[in-house]
Amino acid sequence: MKNQRDNVTYSAHANLNHATESTSPTSADEDPGSLRPVLGVLFGLFALIVVTITFASRHVLATSLEPPLGAFTQEQIARAAIATAMDQDPTVIEVVRKENGVIYTTYTRDYFKTTWANRCKLEGDQVIVATATGRWRTDEHNDQITFAAKDKDLVITRRSPDGTLKKRDFSLRELTM
């Protein structure tokens, strides 16, 4: 039986690494170059599968890590958090709009008759707040606000930088306007 390599000749004008056979190939198995398109398609499919699995697992992971909202909407949680952070009654906190995951609220302080505007966003069980045009209160010198919702009960916890805790309980009825 003759070795297949005996039929291979090297062209002087061809790339040094490219071998050409003296007879034309009869199948894809005989010409490694004809496998390139097939291998390219297989590699592309493999890459697509890896990317799909990666993004799907991130979505499942992110979704499974989201805390339950109970019977509450994000807007109701934001109102309760702003009321807790600003020592206000939640009935005076009005949601103006929600845009790109940010909830915009306003309220009027009775004593001074001044209107205050705030922004709020939920990240996990954290409630991040800011004034209408100010920075997000996320550094270690700011209060940390968290929530826990179960069915029709909501607890907002404000932890001051010195470790002081303030908890407020809200009912669904209290936050339904």
Backbone as a chain_set.jsonl record, in Angstrom:
{"seq": "MKNQRDNVTYSAHANLNHATESTSPTSADEDPGSLRPVLGVLFGLFALIVVTITFASRHVLATSLEPPLGAFTQEQIARAAIATAMDQDPTVIEVVRKENGVIYTTYTRDYFKTTWANRCKLEGDQVIVATATGRWRTDEHNDQITFAAKDKDLVITRRSPDGTLKKRDFSLRELTM", "coords": {"N": [[0.851, -1.174, 0.0], [0.6, 2.109, -0.892], [1.912, 5.051, 0.551], [0.077, 7.976, 1.177], [1.35, 10.417, 1.261], [3.394, 10.186, -0.54], [2.403, 11.03, -2.948], [2.419, 13.741, -2.872], [3.539, 16.835, -4.013], [5.746, 19.613, -3.908], [5.305, 22.941, -4.749], [7.395, 25.367, -6.209], [6.683, 28.008, -6.542], [4.577, 28.302, -4.807], [3.19, 28.972, -1.55], [5.395, 28.283, 1.114], [4.475, 26.608, 3.087], [2.355, 25.319, 1.977], [1.093, 22.516, 0.538], [0.607, 20.812, -2.523], [-1.313, 18.344, -4.17], [-0.439, 15.867, -6.58], [-2.439, 14.758, -8.016], [-5.883, 15.527, -8.606], [-7.996, 16.162, -5.819], [-10.422, 13.85, -4.548], [-12.221, 13.848, -2.487], [-13.342, 15.609, 0.48], [-11.81, 14.718, 2.557], [-9.309, 14.259, 1.574], [-8.189, 16.721, 0.954], [-6.951, 19.066, 2.985], [-7.425, 21.818, 2.934], [-10.001, 22.156, 1.97], [-11.549, 21.744, 4.158], [-11.557, 24.015, 5.635], [-13.744, 25.971, 5.259], [-15.855, 24.501, 6.42], [-14.885, 24.048, 9.005], [-14.754, 26.711, 9.809], [-17.472, 27.417, 9.885], [-18.342, 25.635, 11.871], [-16.811, 26.575, 14.046], [-17.891, 29.149, 14.284], [-20.555, 28.517, 14.987], [-20.058, 27.254, 17.443], [-18.987, 29.437, 18.896], [-21.227, 31.112, 18.928], [-23.006, 29.564, 20.439], [-21.646, 29.506, 22.909], [-21.667, 32.258, 23.604], [-24.442, 32.692, 23.765], [-25.166, 30.959, 25.873], [-23.677, 32.12, 27.926], [-24.82, 34.754, 28.203], [-27.466, 34.03, 28.745], [-27.191, 32.65, 31.156], [-26.292, 34.709, 32.798], [-28.563, 36.336, 32.82], [-30.445, 34.643, 34.058], [-29.157, 34.302, 36.505], [-29.067, 36.972, 37.442], [-31.812, 37.497, 37.563], [-32.634, 35.611, 39.445], [-31.43, 36.582, 41.706], [-32.716, 38.877, 42.357], [-34.544, 40.584, 44.822], [-37.674, 39.613, 46.288], [-40.581, 41.501, 45.545], [-42.921, 41.334, 46.791], [-46.279, 42.265, 47.138], [-45.859, 44.752, 46.226], [-45.115, 47.58, 44.116], [-42.286, 48.862, 42.265], [-42.385, 51.618, 42.363], [-43.931, 52.122, 44.66], [-42.222, 51.12, 46.622], [-40.115, 52.902, 46.276], [-41.367, 55.314, 47.034], [-41.84, 54.765, 49.767], [-39.204, 54.472, 50.635], [-38.084, 57.034, 50.136], [-39.739, 58.498, 51.816], [-38.908, 57.453, 54.262], [-36.167, 58.129, 54.256], [-36.291, 60.922, 54.21], [-37.777, 61.566, 56.39], [-40.622, 61.787, 56.166], [-44.197, 61.636, 55.662], [-45.496, 58.955, 53.808], [-47.654, 59.505, 52.159], [-47.38, 62.047, 51.148], [-45.428, 61.885, 49.262], [-44.956, 61.94, 45.894], [-44.928, 60.117, 42.904], [-43.441, 61.123, 40.04], [-42.469, 60.31, 37.529], [-41.195, 57.39, 35.791], [-38.221, 56.314, 34.473], [-35.976, 54.564, 32.543], [-35.392, 52.791, 34.674], [-35.114, 54.527, 36.783], [-36.749, 56.232, 39.338], [-38.623, 59.082, 39.692], [-39.408, 61.443, 42.115], [-41.472, 63.78, 43.971], [-42.106, 66.006, 46.698], [-43.758, 68.11, 49.081], [-42.661, 70.047, 51.704], [-44.343, 70.695, 54.599], [-43.877, 72.63, 56.649], [-42.069, 74.606, 55.619], [-43.151, 75.016, 53.173], [-41.855, 74.228, 50.818], [-40.872, 72.623, 47.802], [-39.503, 69.492, 47.148], [-37.43, 67.523, 45.108], [-36.593, 64.257, 44.145], [-34.586, 61.411, 43.17], [-34.663, 57.909, 42.609], [-33.53, 54.557, 42.712], [-33.728, 51.017, 42.426], [-31.549, 48.518, 43.418], [-31.013, 45.362, 43.633], [-31.655, 44.54, 46.943], [-31.189, 47.043, 47.76], [-31.883, 50.52, 48.032], [-31.204, 53.197, 46.202], [-30.689, 56.615, 46.507], [-31.032, 60.037, 45.411], [-30.818, 63.614, 45.085], [-32.767, 65.709, 42.871], [-30.937, 66.764, 41.0], [-28.542, 66.049, 42.03], [-25.77, 63.932, 43.162], [-25.725, 60.314, 43.208], [-26.353, 58.756, 46.254], [-24.119, 56.883, 47.373], [-21.751, 56.411, 48.705], [-19.583, 55.598, 51.536], [-20.152, 57.439, 53.523], [-22.767, 58.074, 53.436], [-26.238, 57.444, 54.219], [-27.408, 54.087, 54.135], [-29.934, 52.487, 52.434], [-32.262, 49.936, 52.62], [-34.634, 47.415, 51.589], [-37.25, 45.135, 52.482], [-39.627, 43.014, 51.363], [-42.642, 41.311, 51.846], [-45.367, 39.638, 50.874], [-47.971, 41.65, 51.753], [-46.565, 43.357, 53.317], [-44.038, 45.715, 54.019], [-40.742, 46.564, 54.782], [-38.635, 49.188, 55.411], [-35.297, 49.946, 55.829], [-33.021, 52.133, 57.233], [-29.691, 52.704, 57.439], [-27.403, 54.496, 59.168], [-24.171, 56.103, 58.714], [-22.857, 55.891, 61.162], [-23.802, 53.56, 62.148], [-26.324, 53.522, 63.253], [-29.645, 52.362, 63.205], [-32.73, 52.764, 61.52], [-35.928, 51.699, 61.26], [-38.806, 51.341, 59.284], [-42.11, 50.307, 59.017], [-44.389, 49.459, 56.468], [-47.635, 49.203, 55.095], [-49.393, 47.647, 52.386], [-51.817, 48.918, 51.829], [-51.347, 51.449, 52.893], [-49.538, 52.52, 51.064], [-50.862, 52.602, 48.704], [-52.219, 54.616, 46.337]], "CA": [[0.0, 0.0, 0.0], [1.407, 3.3, -1.069], [1.619, 6.146, 1.47], [-0.542, 9.104, 0.48], [2.318, 11.517, 1.215], [4.254, 10.018, -1.71], [1.775, 11.725, -4.069], [2.428, 15.177, -2.634], [4.683, 17.566, -4.551], [5.797, 20.977, -3.407], [5.531, 23.912, -5.82], [8.381, 26.393, -5.869], [6.031, 29.311, -6.501], [3.51, 28.305, -3.808], [3.574, 29.254, -0.167], [6.256, 27.205, 1.583], [3.728, 25.701, 3.959], [1.195, 24.801, 1.266], [1.414, 21.371, -0.317], [-0.419, 20.487, -3.514], [-1.225, 16.958, -4.608], [-0.22, 15.733, -8.014], [-3.721, 14.437, -8.633], [-6.942, 16.326, -7.998], [-8.635, 15.436, -4.718], [-11.735, 13.311, -4.855], [-13.122, 14.065, -1.352], [-12.88, 16.613, 1.435], [-10.831, 14.105, 3.442], [-7.993, 14.267, 0.958], [-7.677, 18.087, 0.856], [-7.212, 19.772, 4.237], [-7.895, 23.171, 2.658], [-11.445, 22.173, 1.757], [-12.202, 21.684, 5.46], [-11.564, 25.344, 6.247], [-15.094, 26.558, 5.383], [-16.638, 23.709, 7.362], [-14.368, 24.362, 10.332], [-15.159, 28.083, 10.106], [-18.883, 27.387, 10.274], [-18.425, 24.967, 13.181], [-16.277, 27.493, 15.05], [-18.886, 30.201, 14.446], [-21.666, 27.961, 15.763], [-19.57, 27.067, 18.804], [-18.901, 30.763, 19.52], [-22.599, 31.568, 19.142], [-23.55, 28.798, 21.564], [-20.987, 29.975, 24.134], [-22.187, 33.595, 23.912], [-25.835, 32.532, 24.167], [-25.2, 30.365, 27.218], [-23.134, 33.108, 28.864], [-25.808, 35.792, 28.465], [-28.644, 33.418, 29.367], [-26.902, 32.352, 32.563], [-26.257, 35.984, 33.517], [-29.942, 36.782, 33.011], [-31.047, 33.776, 35.064], [-28.522, 34.617, 37.782], [-29.532, 38.292, 37.874], [-33.224, 37.392, 37.895], [-32.817, 34.842, 40.666], [-30.894, 37.331, 42.825], [-33.581, 40.013, 42.653], [-35.38, 40.292, 45.989], [-39.105, 39.659, 45.983], [-41.232, 42.777, 45.808], [-44.204, 41.081, 47.423], [-47.394, 42.855, 46.39], [-45.502, 46.156, 46.002], [-44.455, 47.996, 42.883], [-41.041, 49.603, 42.503], [-42.757, 52.982, 42.705], [-44.35, 52.136, 46.06], [-41.012, 50.948, 47.431], [-39.391, 54.173, 46.191], [-42.075, 56.285, 47.889], [-41.58, 54.421, 51.166], [-37.787, 54.737, 50.91], [-37.912, 58.489, 50.208], [-40.412, 58.922, 53.048], [-38.038, 57.074, 55.373], [-34.92, 58.903, 54.184], [-36.549, 62.343, 54.439], [-38.67, 61.676, 57.555], [-41.904, 62.302, 55.7], [-45.312, 60.72, 55.529], [-45.451, 58.484, 52.419], [-48.763, 60.031, 51.356], [-46.995, 63.303, 50.506], [-44.448, 61.581, 48.215], [-45.621, 61.689, 44.611], [-44.078, 59.632, 41.811], [-43.646, 61.964, 38.869], [-42.27, 59.458, 36.36], [-40.187, 56.329, 35.876], [-37.499, 56.339, 33.204], [-34.741, 53.774, 32.56], [-35.17, 52.223, 35.996], [-35.007, 55.591, 37.791], [-38.068, 56.726, 39.739], [-38.539, 60.495, 40.064], [-40.455, 61.788, 43.078], [-41.489, 65.127, 44.566], [-42.96, 66.202, 47.871], [-43.708, 69.461, 49.639], [-42.52, 70.087, 53.168], [-45.403, 71.556, 55.128], [-43.405, 73.734, 57.481], [-41.478, 75.675, 54.798], [-43.875, 75.074, 51.895], [-40.882, 74.069, 49.723], [-41.003, 71.349, 47.089], [-38.254, 68.767, 46.995], [-37.464, 66.491, 44.07], [-35.596, 63.203, 44.364], [-34.514, 60.264, 42.265], [-34.527, 56.677, 43.365], [-33.438, 53.336, 41.904], [-33.584, 49.799, 43.203], [-30.483, 47.615, 42.997], [-31.136, 44.267, 44.592], [-32.496, 45.012, 48.05], [-30.737, 48.403, 48.062], [-32.589, 51.646, 47.423], [-30.226, 54.267, 46.031], [-31.411, 57.874, 46.357], [-30.306, 61.255, 45.054], [-31.703, 64.749, 44.821], [-33.107, 65.783, 41.448], [-29.759, 67.04, 40.163], [-27.342, 65.691, 42.786], [-25.14, 62.628, 42.944], [-26.315, 59.167, 43.883], [-25.807, 58.601, 47.615], [-23.624, 55.506, 47.417], [-20.466, 56.221, 49.387], [-19.647, 55.127, 52.924], [-20.587, 58.516, 54.414], [-24.202, 58.257, 53.237], [-27.13, 56.405, 54.735], [-27.703, 52.954, 53.258], [-31.354, 52.178, 52.558], [-32.623, 48.626, 52.096], [-36.04, 47.063, 51.774], [-37.654, 43.73, 52.522], [-41.068, 42.947, 51.106], [-43.262, 39.988, 51.9], [-46.813, 39.776, 50.696], [-48.46, 43.026, 51.835], [-45.769, 44.061, 54.328], [-42.775, 46.261, 53.515], [-39.895, 47.163, 55.81], [-37.531, 50.003, 54.898], [-34.283, 50.121, 56.864], [-32.008, 53.157, 56.939], [-28.515, 52.541, 58.293], [-26.534, 55.674, 59.127], [-22.739, 55.75, 58.728], [-22.409, 55.545, 62.518], [-24.382, 52.271, 62.495], [-27.68, 53.675, 63.764], [-30.684, 51.82, 62.332], [-34.099, 53.241, 61.632], [-36.797, 50.834, 60.463], [-40.213, 51.74, 59.169], [-42.995, 49.295, 58.42], [-45.45, 50.009, 55.622], [-48.599, 48.237, 54.565], [-49.768, 47.906, 50.988], [-52.901, 49.917, 51.866], [-50.749, 52.748, 53.183], [-48.795, 53.016, 49.896], [-51.73, 52.604, 47.524], [-52.824, 55.95, 46.184]], "C": [[0.884, 1.219, 0.0], [0.966, 4.394, -0.109], [1.084, 7.344, 0.698], [0.427, 10.274, 0.355], [3.243, 11.397, 0.007], [3.701, 10.771, -2.907], [1.838, 13.246, -3.936], [3.696, 15.778, -3.22], [4.607, 18.991, -4.06], [6.121, 21.905, -4.564], [6.513, 24.963, -5.348], [7.713, 27.753, -5.745], [4.918, 29.396, -5.459], [4.077, 28.678, -2.445], [4.355, 28.055, 0.352], [5.507, 26.188, 2.433], [2.56, 25.028, 3.252], [1.639, 23.682, 0.341], [0.28, 21.149, -1.294], [-0.219, 19.059, -3.954], [-1.08, 16.912, -6.112], [-1.489, 15.348, -8.738], [-4.793, 15.255, -7.937], [-7.635, 15.505, -6.922], [-10.031, 14.975, -5.105], [-12.708, 13.489, -3.704], [-12.52, 15.103, -0.422], [-11.824, 16.045, 2.363], [-9.419, 14.179, 2.865], [-7.379, 15.662, 0.893], [-7.993, 18.851, 2.139], [-7.742, 21.185, 4.018], [-9.392, 23.242, 2.466], [-12.217, 22.061, 3.067], [-12.308, 23.054, 6.114], [-12.955, 25.961, 6.322], [-15.955, 25.816, 6.403], [-16.191, 24.011, 8.79], [-14.748, 25.778, 10.747], [-16.603, 28.149, 10.567], [-19.039, 26.741, 11.65], [-17.911, 25.869, 14.292], [-17.274, 28.614, 15.325], [-20.083, 29.736, 15.269], [-21.268, 27.753, 17.22], [-19.515, 28.403, 19.539], [-20.292, 31.3, 19.833], [-23.236, 30.852, 20.333], [-22.955, 29.283, 22.877], [-21.529, 31.338, 24.55], [-23.629, 33.504, 24.412], [-25.941, 31.98, 25.577], [-24.722, 31.365, 28.256], [-24.182, 34.159, 29.208], [-27.052, 35.222, 29.133], [-28.385, 33.137, 30.834], [-26.806, 33.631, 33.378], [-27.661, 36.478, 33.797], [-30.618, 35.954, 34.098], [-30.476, 34.097, 36.428], [-29.034, 35.951, 38.31], [-30.996, 38.235, 38.3], [-33.416, 36.658, 39.216], [-32.298, 35.589, 41.887], [-31.753, 38.538, 43.195], [-34.451, 39.67, 43.853], [-36.855, 40.345, 45.602], [-39.687, 41.017, 46.367], [-42.549, 42.582, 46.55], [-45.314, 41.624, 46.537], [-47.089, 44.299, 45.978], [-44.895, 46.387, 44.628], [-43.15, 48.697, 43.246], [-41.346, 51.038, 42.929], [-43.181, 53.089, 44.17], [-43.153, 51.975, 46.996], [-40.202, 52.236, 47.433], [-40.045, 55.231, 47.077], [-41.793, 56.027, 49.364], [-40.134, 54.729, 51.539], [-37.517, 56.232, 51.029], [-38.562, 59.019, 51.481], [-39.545, 58.608, 54.262], [-36.783, 57.942, 55.405], [-35.137, 60.359, 54.565], [-37.475, 62.606, 55.627], [-40.0, 62.341, 57.189], [-42.968, 61.215, 55.74], [-45.321, 60.243, 54.073], [-46.572, 59.038, 51.541], [-48.401, 61.341, 50.667], [-45.987, 63.086, 49.373], [-45.209, 61.204, 46.942], [-44.602, 61.205, 43.593], [-44.428, 60.432, 40.568], [-43.509, 61.147, 37.586], [-41.243, 58.377, 36.687], [-39.543, 56.234, 34.505], [-36.184, 55.595, 33.358], [-34.401, 53.242, 33.952], [-35.025, 53.243, 37.11], [-36.409, 56.135, 38.052], [-37.889, 58.145, 40.274], [-39.711, 60.839, 40.98], [-40.361, 63.257, 43.472], [-42.343, 65.07, 45.827], [-42.772, 67.629, 48.358], [-43.623, 69.361, 51.153], [-43.499, 71.122, 53.709], [-44.869, 72.803, 55.833], [-42.893, 74.911, 56.64], [-42.222, 75.901, 53.486], [-42.909, 75.049, 50.714], [-41.064, 72.689, 49.106], [-39.625, 70.757, 46.86], [-38.431, 67.68, 45.944], [-36.306, 65.522, 44.301], [-35.662, 62.175, 43.252], [-34.237, 59.039, 43.117], [-34.381, 55.524, 42.382], [-33.196, 52.155, 42.828], [-32.488, 48.949, 42.584], [-30.421, 46.483, 44.003], [-32.082, 44.701, 45.686], [-32.086, 46.409, 48.507], [-31.634, 49.421, 47.353], [-31.585, 52.787, 47.399], [-30.997, 55.553, 45.753], [-30.457, 58.998, 45.982], [-31.311, 62.381, 44.967], [-31.905, 64.812, 43.312], [-31.88, 65.971, 40.558], [-28.457, 66.625, 40.843], [-26.833, 64.297, 42.464], [-25.927, 61.536, 43.666], [-25.603, 58.984, 45.222], [-25.347, 57.155, 47.819], [-22.322, 55.345, 48.192], [-20.668, 55.899, 50.861], [-20.141, 56.181, 53.91], [-22.076, 58.823, 54.285], [-24.983, 57.142, 53.913], [-27.295, 55.311, 53.679], [-29.152, 52.572, 53.5], [-31.61, 50.832, 51.897], [-34.116, 48.391, 52.303], [-36.195, 45.554, 51.844], [-39.168, 43.706, 52.386], [-41.528, 41.507, 51.179], [-44.766, 40.188, 51.895], [-47.202, 41.262, 50.737], [-47.735, 43.837, 52.896], [-44.427, 44.467, 53.734], [-42.028, 46.885, 54.685], [-38.763, 47.9, 55.096], [-36.572, 50.224, 56.064], [-33.264, 51.146, 56.388], [-30.88, 52.999, 57.955], [-27.614, 53.76, 58.095], [-25.065, 55.236, 59.144], [-22.214, 55.369, 60.109], [-23.007, 54.218, 63.002], [-25.792, 52.324, 63.032], [-28.681, 53.152, 62.734], [-32.015, 52.489, 62.602], [-34.931, 52.369, 60.708], [-38.206, 51.403, 60.466], [-40.97, 50.646, 58.463], [-44.092, 49.999, 57.651], [-46.369, 48.874, 55.208], [-48.908, 48.605, 53.119], [-50.852, 48.984, 50.924], [-52.35, 51.327, 52.055], [-50.044, 53.369, 51.964], [-49.612, 53.008, 48.613], [-52.434, 53.946, 47.45], [-53.87, 55.907, 45.105]], "O": [[1.808, 1.336, 0.805], [-0.231, 4.643, 0.033], [1.623, 7.676, -0.358], [0.318, 11.053, -0.592], [3.819, 12.393, -0.43], [4.464, 11.123, -3.806], [1.352, 13.96, -4.813], [4.797, 15.295, -2.96], [3.52, 19.517, -3.823], [7.096, 21.687, -5.283], [6.458, 25.396, -4.197], [8.133, 28.572, -4.927], [4.366, 30.476, -5.251], [5.29, 28.691, -2.236], [3.999, 26.916, 0.05], [5.89, 25.019, 2.478], [1.842, 24.241, 3.869], [2.473, 23.89, -0.54], [-0.888, 21.283, -0.93], [0.915, 18.603, -4.098], [-1.54, 17.804, -6.826], [-1.613, 15.578, -9.941], [-4.619, 15.638, -6.78], [-7.84, 14.302, -7.083], [-10.726, 15.626, -5.886], [-13.91, 13.305, -3.894], [-11.338, 15.435, -0.522], [-11.018, 16.798, 2.908], [-8.443, 14.162, 3.614], [-6.159, 15.781, 0.787], [-9.137, 19.24, 2.373], [-8.461, 21.696, 4.877], [-10.006, 24.268, 2.761], [-13.431, 22.266, 3.079], [-13.079, 23.228, 7.058], [-13.324, 26.446, 7.391], [-16.699, 26.438, 7.162], [-17.021, 24.207, 9.678], [-15.035, 26.02, 11.919], [-16.924, 28.851, 11.526], [-19.781, 27.242, 12.494], [-18.507, 25.925, 15.368], [-17.48, 28.988, 16.48], [-20.568, 30.46, 16.138], [-22.048, 28.041, 18.127], [-19.953, 28.493, 20.686], [-20.507, 31.881, 20.896], [-23.926, 31.475, 21.14], [-23.68, 29.456, 23.857], [-21.82, 31.553, 25.726], [-23.992, 34.171, 25.381], [-26.721, 32.481, 26.387], [-25.293, 31.455, 29.343], [-24.413, 34.431, 30.386], [-27.635, 35.871, 30.003], [-29.259, 33.359, 31.672], [-27.201, 33.641, 34.544], [-27.935, 36.986, 34.884], [-31.292, 36.506, 34.967], [-31.216, 34.161, 37.41], [-29.394, 36.061, 39.482], [-31.377, 38.857, 39.291], [-34.267, 37.039, 40.02], [-32.688, 35.263, 43.008], [-31.537, 39.155, 44.238], [-35.035, 38.588, 43.905], [-37.226, 41.062, 44.673], [-39.322, 41.598, 47.39], [-43.219, 43.555, 46.897], [-45.281, 41.456, 45.318], [-47.957, 44.99, 45.443], [-44.249, 45.509, 44.057], [-42.939, 49.077, 44.398], [-40.639, 51.604, 43.763], [-42.822, 54.053, 44.847], [-43.084, 52.622, 48.04], [-39.66, 52.627, 48.467], [-39.355, 55.96, 47.79], [-41.536, 56.962, 50.123], [-39.868, 55.198, 52.646], [-36.795, 56.657, 51.93], [-38.004, 59.888, 52.15], [-39.46, 59.414, 55.189], [-36.388, 58.431, 56.463], [-34.263, 60.973, 55.177], [-37.906, 63.739, 55.842], [-40.432, 63.31, 57.813], [-42.662, 60.027, 55.841], [-45.166, 61.069, 53.174], [-46.455, 59.042, 50.316], [-49.051, 61.715, 49.691], [-45.72, 64.01, 48.605], [-46.003, 60.264, 46.932], [-43.539, 61.806, 43.434], [-45.568, 60.418, 40.104], [-44.323, 61.271, 36.671], [-40.536, 58.433, 37.693], [-40.231, 56.09, 33.495], [-35.364, 55.949, 34.206], [-33.237, 53.249, 34.353], [-34.831, 52.868, 38.267], [-37.154, 56.455, 37.126], [-37.104, 58.379, 41.193], [-40.865, 60.558, 40.656], [-39.316, 63.892, 43.327], [-43.19, 64.191, 45.986], [-41.758, 68.269, 48.082], [-44.419, 68.673, 51.792], [-43.472, 72.287, 53.311], [-45.374, 73.906, 55.62], [-43.233, 76.064, 56.905], [-41.952, 76.867, 52.773], [-43.11, 75.757, 49.727], [-41.371, 71.718, 49.797], [-38.7, 71.446, 46.429], [-39.459, 67.003, 45.901], [-35.188, 65.93, 44.614], [-36.637, 62.079, 42.508], [-33.655, 59.126, 44.199], [-35.032, 55.51, 41.337], [-32.549, 52.277, 43.868], [-32.492, 48.688, 41.381], [-29.852, 46.624, 45.085], [-33.184, 45.175, 45.409], [-32.576, 46.902, 49.523], [-32.078, 49.203, 46.226], [-31.167, 53.283, 48.445], [-31.856, 55.587, 44.873], [-29.249, 58.919, 46.203], [-32.508, 62.147, 44.798], [-31.284, 64.056, 42.565], [-31.805, 65.391, 39.475], [-27.379, 66.831, 40.286], [-27.379, 63.587, 41.621], [-26.683, 61.8, 44.601], [-24.376, 59.055, 45.292], [-26.074, 56.322, 48.36], [-21.834, 54.223, 48.321], [-21.79, 55.925, 51.366], [-20.514, 55.839, 55.032], [-22.587, 59.727, 54.946], [-24.467, 56.049, 54.148], [-27.316, 55.588, 52.479], [-29.557, 52.357, 54.643], [-31.222, 50.613, 50.749], [-34.768, 49.079, 53.088], [-35.369, 44.802, 51.327], [-39.891, 44.298, 53.186], [-40.887, 40.602, 50.644], [-45.344, 40.816, 52.782], [-46.809, 42.035, 49.863], [-48.224, 44.881, 53.329], [-43.768, 43.687, 53.046], [-42.6, 47.634, 55.477], [-38.032, 47.321, 54.291], [-36.982, 50.636, 57.149], [-32.719, 51.041, 55.289], [-31.082, 53.14, 59.161], [-27.129, 54.016, 56.993], [-24.759, 54.114, 59.548], [-21.246, 54.618, 60.224], [-22.752, 53.797, 64.13], [-26.407, 51.28, 63.249], [-28.581, 53.456, 61.545], [-32.383, 52.748, 63.748], [-34.669, 52.307, 59.506], [-38.72, 51.871, 61.482], [-40.529, 50.123, 57.44], [-44.655, 50.996, 58.105], [-45.936, 47.741, 55.001], [-48.702, 49.743, 52.696], [-50.807, 49.861, 50.062], [-52.835, 52.28, 51.445], [-49.964, 54.592, 51.846], [-49.105, 53.368, 47.551], [-53.144, 54.354, 48.369], [-54.5, 56.924, 44.816]]}, "num_chains": 1, "name": "protein.A"}
